[in-house]
Amino acid sequence: MAATALLALLHPDFSAGQINSLLIIGTLAGELPDIDLFRLHFEHRPGGKHKTINHHEYITHTPIFWLVISLIVVVAGFLFGSTFTEWIGWLILAGSWSHLLLDYIEYEIKWIWPISDKLYSMMPKKHSLEITARPGTFLNYFQFITKEYIASTTFWCEMIISIVALVVLFRVF
């Protein structure tokens, strides 16, 4: 929803189709840090490595990773004279960092990686023992969403932000 806010505030001069594409890209960028859930799944399948059960320890949950990716896209857009591509880079940054900020409320983020592997959280959430499925499985993720995440402060912050973004979207565009 960071994409909606940026587009509503800055009013870039793009066609309706380009604006819609940017909204889709920005929305997907907000989910990109969780792409590491695929890795978590493969590590915890039978015969997997079983290194960790906290996917926030992976590189995709570090701000520097998304800063570098975003700047590569922005610079590519600048070099090729494509304002649209530059916007894609900025929306990747806004979406991924908004994800990290929301995760930071109750879940841990490696804010200063690679300087330190320390995980930071505003108010660390204690996980309940109600999740019984094997880590990395769809059932484990489903149990987490339905038993823990929906009761978290982070979830309700995301819902409020989403509602505000939708109101802004439909009043502006």
Buried (B, 14 or more C-beta within 10 A) or exposed (E): BBBBBBBBEEEBEBEEEBBEBBBEBBBBBBEBBBEBBEBBBEBBBEEBEEEBEBBBBBBBBBBBBBBEBBBEBBEBBEEEEEEEBBBBBBBBBBBBBBBBBBBBBBBBBBBEBEEEEEBEBEEEBEBEEEBEEEBBBEEBBEBBEEBBBEEBEBBEBBEEBEEEBEEBBEEEE
